[in-house]
Structures are given as structure tokens and as C-alpha cells.
Amino acid sequence: MNQVNDLQTNSRTITRQSGSNFYYAFLFLPKPKREALYAVYAFCRLSDDLVDDSQAGGDPAAALTRWRKALDTYFQDGVGPPVITTVGQAARRFHIPKVYFEELLNGMEMDLTRARYATFEELYPYCYRVASIVGLICIEIFGYTNPQTKIYAEQLGIAFQLTNILRDVGVDAQRGRIYLPQDELKRFGYSEEELLAGRYNRAFMELMQFQCARARDFFRAASAALSAEDERSLLAAEIMRAIYYRLLLRIEAQQYDVFHKNITIGKPRKLLLAGGLWLRSALRSRP
């Protein structure tokens, strides 16, 4: 039992210390679901860190291969590194398909082989793998009854990832990565060289306005796919939606200047959003 508690504490610590928006959504869940989601987040965080080790002179491809093998080993005989053990336990408890975790790693592996996307149609599979798949994993833990909830998870995941991409345009450029579609840079007259140099001008603002409008469309599509019978069980997802949508609004309010301004949502605001949605849900559920 102590070993299980240690593994859960490790995953919880990784989630809390990351400052992730997800941490605030998980606070209102029953402990078994909360611990399972901490494990999922820790797995995602550490998997992503393996890919980013390329910036420190490591061999991320080899590290990711070893991580895949560790995942396979756990699902075969129940043995693996601490984070994989906890996420594997969560997968078994909540009947999460192993293929979801494999697809997530496929998405992260794309960062080792691609640094540009010609069109949004090319970008979509990447967003699906690194974000929508996380949503599909999460709803298995949250619980749902309407199959349409999978559409909700997919669309919300795309909305989250697009918001992350917009917030991190400058950071990604420093790593040599450009996620904004190349054909859309060309359409708005904003060059790759300008983006890599962090050039903030009218063309960039118009490009970002277009990108934000697309993200809004995915937020709307997710809301439209949320069925009434699953609203209560998906409270944590709705808290994340509220936080990420507020982040998108903040990008717009700052005139899309993601190069020179640190665009975040403070902890008090996140807690206020989370608490408000929890209270509204509690009041609706009262007889």
C-alpha cells in the first residue's frame, strides 16, 4: 500500500508543480478519479519532456523508444517505471485502451520529425494525437453515457491545442518549430523569417486573429456536442474549457502580442473559475 501511495504522490507532485491548468480542474473530482488523472498528466508531461531533451543534446528518439517499450512491458506483465505503473493502473481500472497512449506517443514523436505544417489539414492529426487523445483518455475516467461525448472530447482537445499553439508561438519559434500553417502565413503576408525573429506587426495580428477565430469554432463545436446527461460527470472538462477559453480571450485582449507579453491566467482566477462552475453544478443537481 505504501508503494501505491508513493507512486500516486509522485504523479500528483508532477501535476501540481507544472502549474498546469488541468490541476485546478482535478481538485473537484473524487480521489480515485483525481489520482488517475494525475497519473495521466504525469505520463503526458514526462513523455513531452523526453522529446524536448533534443534541446539539451540528448537522444530523444532513443529515449522515446525506451519509453514505448516500458509501456508495452507494463501492459504485458504489470512492471514498469513509477509513472508508467500508475498510468497503467489507471488504464486498467478505468478500461482505457492502450492504443490511446500509443497514439499520444505517436503525436509527440511528430515533434522529432516535423517542424512545419503546410496546411491546417496537415496540422490536425498532430493536434488530435497530442490533445484530443488526452481528452478521450480523460472522459473514460470522468465517465459518460452518450457516445457523442467522444466528439466533445475530440473537438475540445483541438481547441486546447490551438490555444496552446497561439500562446507559445514565440517559444516554439525559439525551438525552430512553427505550428501555424505555412499556407496561412503566406495568405496574410507574414513570412517565416519574421515569425522566427518575433516580428510583431499588422500582418501578424491579422494572422493571429484568423487563428483565434478557428480556435473559437472548435470551442463552440465542443459545447454543441456536450449532452445534457453527461454535463455533471464532465464538470472537470468544463472547468478546463473555461480556463482555456479565458486564455484565448486574454490573447485577443493583448492584441495577439505573444512575443513580448507573458499571457497567462493567474491561480486566483483559475480557482475562481473552477469554484464557480463547481457551485453551479452543485446547485443544478439539488432536488
Secondary structure, 3 states (H helix, E strand, C coil): CHHHHHHHHHHHHHHHHHCCHHHHHHCCCCHHHHHHHHHHHHHHHHHHHHHHHHHHCCCHHHHHHHHHHHHHHHHHHCCCCHHHHHHHHHHHHHCCCHHHHHHHHHHHHHHHHCCCCCCHHHHHHHHHHHHHHHHHHHHHHHCCCCCCHHHHHHHHHHHHHHHHHHHCHHHHHHCCCCCCCHHHHHHCCCCHHHHHCCCCCHHHHHHHHHHHHHHHHHHHHHHHHCCHHHCCCCHHHHHHHHHHHHHHHHHHHCCCCCCCCCCCCCHHHHHHHHHHHHHHHHHHHCC
